[in-house]
Amino acid sequence: MKNSTSRYPQIRYPAAPLVREGDPGYRRCVECIMDTTDPLITFDATGRCSHCRMVDRFKRSWDAEGDPVALEQLVERIRKDGRGRDYDAVMGLSGGVDSSYSAYLAKQLGLRVLIIHVDTGWNSEQAVKNIENIVSTLGFDLHTDVVDWEEMQDVQYAFFKSGVPNQDVPQDHAIFAGFYNFAASLGVRWSISGSNFACESILPTAWGYDAMDLRHLEDIHARFGRRPLRTFPRMSYFKHGLMHQLLRNWQVARPLNLIRYDKEEAMRTLESEVGWQYYGGKHYESRFTKFFQAWYLPTKWGYDKRLAHLSSLVVSGQKSREEALAEFQNGSLPTQEIEADREYMRRKLGVTEEEFDQLMNVPNIPHENYAMTSRRLKRLFFAGASVKRRLSRVRTR
């Protein structure tokens, strides 16, 4: 492999120091279970954290019990815009709980949906089975976009080499870009998203970076990649924010925010109705994301996303704080399973054991040290979508 030591950036933004359990100054929120491993967390005089206060703002426009009237209006708008077209909407399906239940809900609502699955090469066997069961049981059409594996592998290698925390950027960007690039060719106006407040209201910005930043992805690949990218799916803020959302009048519906969405109930429904099976963790339908969230991020950076996932369930009333804390403390993967995942990762990346160990021991480098799209440009690119949401007479989320 190419020696890329000289390609590392000058470290202008060092990693923020963490305060872990047992360290002086360590704190945990009195309402959720977020703690000072989020370097940006703050607490008020009562001990409530900044994440809980942010959720308070969400709840001004989101009712955990659902909004049947808004849901009916949304469905009618999607059907109206779908007249004369083959489909009312498209939706991405990973096989995870949220996207799977969104597909089930769309069927119950009578929507004609085209399922799009972007295969980045990291699907677990169970994910493949779950997707097949959902599509066949619900009777939806499926389009699968397969990312060139050699290019996917190379971008992933480059990100490991870069030392940044969010190693899911390559996969997430490929999924997002592959989905929207194909969907745009169909002329459909709506996509259905499984994102939701009930299970995803809390996620520290300090723990990752926006996978949509094409400039960031291309800078890291230019520094550490070993082959040119010819077909890798790409999507810029400009293309998505202005061309897709404003000029093409593209809209995203998040119906899970308009129903009483309970994760455990959703899983039971999926198990009984479509033969879906759980993976043991959020986003574990991807073998890569499982390794990234269960080992890489907490081991190298001290960021454990289970804190955020469980805290989201606490503030939405799906778990008590005590239940969430007990699950967090007892829920780590067995050492044998982690070792098996490491070996799987090494083989998929096509590197020797020594090379893999070197990748896992690259010094931690925050995303801010690599090229990024400026915040001002990001706001400009998404201005069209923001204006359109304010002008819309129907709730989309």
C-alpha positions, -999 to +999 in steps of 0.1 A: +000+000+000+010+036-007+027+054+022+004+083+029+020+098+060+027+131+042-010+134+033-022+140+068-034+175+074-020+200+099-039+195+131-055+228+137-085+214+156-075+187+182-100+163+196-120+176+225-111+159+258-137+135+272-148+132+308-156+095+313-172+077+342-149+078+371-130+109+359-132+142+379-161+163+366-180+133+352-218+139+350-249+121+337-282+136+329-309+132+356-336+126+330-320+106+301-287+087+303-265+110+282-232+119+299-200+139+296-186+116+269-204+141+247-179+170+250-205+196+240-231+185+266-243+211+292-265+208+322-289+232+338-293+239+376-316+208+379-292+184+362-311+181+329-289+180+299-289+201+267-303+172+247-334+170+269-339+207+266-336+204+228-363+176+228-385+201+247-384+222+216-392+193+194-423+185+214-438+219+206-445+206+171-444+168+177-469+148+197-456+113+207-493+101+206-495+109+169-515+133+147-542+114+127-555+145+110-520+155+098-513+119+087-545+118+066-537+151+050-502+139+042-514+107+026-540+125+005-514+149-008-490+121-017-518+103-035-528+135-054-492+141-065-489+105-076-519+105-100-508+096-135-475+081-123-465+045-117-458+052-080-470+076-053-437+076-036-403+060-033-386+049-001-352+035+009-352+002+027-322-009+047-340-037+066-337-019+099-367-014+122-376+021+112-374+017+074-391-017+076-420-004+097-423+026+074-428+002+045-454-017+065-472+016+073-472+027+037-489-005+027-516+000+054-521+035+042-527+023+006-498+040-010-481+027-041-445+027-032-413+017-051-387+003-026-351+013-034-323-005-017-287+006-021-263-024-016-229-011-004-216-046+002-221-046+039-255-062+043-258-089+069-275-121+058-304-113+080-309-079+064-311-096+030-338-120+043-357-092+060-358-071+028-369-100+007-397-108+032-409-072+034-410-067-004-426-101-011-452-099+017-462-063+011-462-067-027-440-037-034-417-034-064-380-033-055-351-016-073-316-025-060-286-003-068-253-021-062-223+001-055-190-010-071-173-030-043-137-020-052-146+016-050-167+012-018-138-007-003-113+020-013-133+049+002-138+030+034-101+023+036-093+060+030-116+070+059-100+045+083-067+059+072-079+095+079-085+088+116-119+106+117-147+095+140-176+090+116-165+060+096-201+056+084-197+086+060-188+065+029-216+040+033-242+067+043-232+090+014-234+061-011-268+051+001-281+087+001-267+096-033-276+062-049-312+066-036-317+102-048-299+098-081-322+070-091-353+084-076-348+117-095-350+098-128-385+085-120-403+119-118-419+109-084-424+139-061-423+121-027-400+099-008-410+083+025-384+083+052-382+062+084-364+089+104-384+098+135-382+117+168-394+088+189-362+067+184-338+093+171-343+126+188-309+126+205-275+123+187-246+145+197-231+165+168-197+161+184-198+123+177-198+125+140-201+145+108-226+150+080-223+123+054-237+146+028-206+167+026-192+156-008-162+180-005-152+163+028-155+128+013-135+137-018-107+154+002-102+123+024-103+100-006-079+122-025-054+120+004-056+083+012-075+065-016-057+040-038-078+040-070-100+066-089-137+067-083-156+063-115-190+051-105-192+057-067-225+075-060-221+111-052-244+139-042-235+175-034-254+199-012-261+220-043-275+191-063-298+179-035-307+211-018-314+232-049-319+209-078-338+181-062-357+198-034-364+232-050-364+228-088-378+193-089-403+200-061-390+170-042-406+164-008-398+140+021-425+125+042-418+112+077-450+094+087-436+078+118-437+112+134-474+114+128-483+081+146-478+067+180-445+050+171-433+025+197-401+005+187-410-027+206-445-027+192-432-021+157-408-050+160-435-074+172-457-063+143-430-068+118-421-102+132-457-115+131-468-098+098-437-101+075-413-125+092-388-098+101-361-106+126-341-083+149-303-078+146-295-071+182-288-034+179-298-002+160-285-002+125-269-036+129-284-046+096-251-034+082-221-055+092-200-024+089-222-002+111-223-029+137-185-030+139-183+008+138-208+015+165-200-015+188-162-014+187-145+013+166-163+044+179-164+036+216-129+020+217-111+047+197-131+078+205-150+070+236-183+077+219-210+050+225-241+057+204-261+033+226-263+062+250-280+084+224-303+056+211-315+046+246-318+082+257-341+089+227-364+061+239-364+075+275-374+110+265-402+096+242-415+075+271-407+041+257-382+032+284-376+044+320-343+059+328-335+029+350-343+004+322-322+023+297-292+025+321-294-012+329-296-021+292-266+001+285-245-013+312-253-049+303-256-047+266-220-048+253-212-074+226-193-105+237-156-105+231-158-135+208-184-117+186-163-085+184-133-105+173-153-123+146-166-089+134-130-076+133-119-105+112-148-101+089-139-064+085-103-072+078-112-097+051-137-074+034-112-046+033-086-069+017-058-061+041-034-082+062-037-085+100-008-061+104-023-036+080-056-038+097-041-032+131-023-001+117-056+012+104-072+007+138-044+026+155-042+056+133-042+087+155-076+103+161-082+133+139-114+154+141-133+159+108-126+197+110-090+192+100-101+181+065-118+201+038-154+209+045-183+227+029-188+260+048-218+265+070-228+295+050-230+275+018-248+246+035-275+271+046-277+285+011-281+250-005-309+240+019-327+274+017-350+261-010-362+231+011-366+254+042-388+279+023-408+251+007-416+236+041-428+269+054-450+274+024-465+239+024-500+235+038-494+199+048-472+185+076-446+162+062-429+153+095 
